[in-house]
Amino acid sequence: MIYVWQCALPVFENLLPEPHNSQAQWLLFLLCHWHALAKLCMHTDYTLDIMEHTTAQLAQQMCNFSSETCPAFATKELCHEAES
């Protein structure tokens, strides 16, 4: 996880104006954190509690991103995306 986090976060840094940049950075961090937890081969009650908390945070942040950040930007599909 640490490598994805270290590589991905700087790429997305300041890509969007605030407050959308902070929301995108937090969402990306939560996705990396959740993914690392999901990849664990063995869980304890403690890691499952962390996973449950992270999943709830991730769901909330995805809702925030979808309702606040996405509508702030006019986007459209590329031609080949629309065709498929």
C-alpha positions as CSV (number, residue, x, y, z in Angstrom):
1,M,0.0,0.0,0.0
2,I,2.7,2.4,0.9
3,Y,4.1,2.4,-2.6
4,V,0.8,3.1,-4.3
5,W,0.1,5.8,-1.7
6,Q,3.5,7.4,-2.1
7,C,3.3,7.4,-5.9
8,A,-0.4,8.2,-6.4
9,L,-0.9,11.0,-4.0
10,P,1.7,13.4,-5.5
11,V,0.3,12.7,-9.0
12,F,-3.1,13.9,-7.9
13,E,-1.9,16.7,-5.7
14,N,-3.3,20.1,-6.7
15,L,-4.9,18.6,-9.8
16,L,-8.2,20.2,-8.8
17,P,-9.0,23.5,-7.1
18,E,-9.9,23.5,-3.4
19,P,-12.0,22.1,-1.7
20,H,-12.2,19.4,-4.4
21,N,-8.5,18.7,-4.2
22,S,-8.6,17.8,-0.5
23,Q,-11.6,15.6,-1.1
24,A,-9.9,13.8,-3.9
25,Q,-6.7,13.3,-1.9
26,W,-8.7,12.0,1.1
27,L,-10.7,9.6,-1.1
28,L,-7.5,8.3,-2.7
29,F,-5.9,7.8,0.7
30,L,-8.9,5.9,2.0
31,L,-9.0,3.7,-1.1
32,C,-5.3,2.8,-0.6
33,H,-5.9,2.2,3.1
34,W,-8.9,0.0,2.4
35,H,-7.1,-1.9,-0.3
36,A,-4.2,-2.7,2.0
37,L,-6.5,-3.9,4.7
38,A,-8.4,-6.1,2.2
39,K,-5.2,-7.7,1.0
40,L,-4.2,-9.0,4.5
41,C,-3.9,-12.8,4.6
42,M,-5.0,-13.0,8.2
43,H,-7.2,-10.7,10.2
44,T,-7.6,-10.2,13.9
45,D,-10.5,-8.5,15.7
46,Y,-8.5,-5.3,15.7
47,T,-7.8,-5.3,12.0
48,L,-11.4,-6.2,11.3
49,D,-12.5,-3.2,13.4
50,I,-10.1,-1.0,11.5
51,M,-11.5,-2.4,8.2
52,E,-15.1,-1.7,9.3
53,H,-14.2,1.9,10.3
54,T,-12.3,2.5,7.0
55,T,-15.1,1.0,4.9
56,A,-17.6,3.4,6.6
57,Q,-15.3,6.3,6.0
58,L,-14.7,5.3,2.4
59,A,-18.4,5.0,1.7
60,Q,-19.1,8.5,3.3
61,Q,-16.2,10.1,1.3
62,M,-17.4,8.5,-2.0
63,C,-20.8,9.9,-1.4
64,N,-19.3,13.4,-0.6
65,F,-17.1,13.2,-3.7
66,S,-20.0,12.1,-5.9
67,S,-22.4,14.8,-4.6
68,E,-20.0,17.7,-4.2
69,T,-17.0,17.3,-6.5
70,C,-18.4,15.5,-9.5
71,P,-21.2,18.1,-10.2
72,A,-18.6,20.9,-10.0
73,F,-17.0,19.8,-13.3
74,A,-18.6,19.5,-16.7
75,T,-17.4,16.3,-18.2
76,K,-18.4,14.2,-21.2
77,E,-17.4,10.8,-22.6
78,L,-14.9,10.5,-25.4
79,C,-16.3,9.2,-28.7
80,H,-15.0,5.7,-28.3
81,E,-16.3,5.5,-24.8
82,A,-19.8,6.6,-25.9
83,E,-19.8,4.1,-28.7
84,S,-19.1,1.2,-26.4
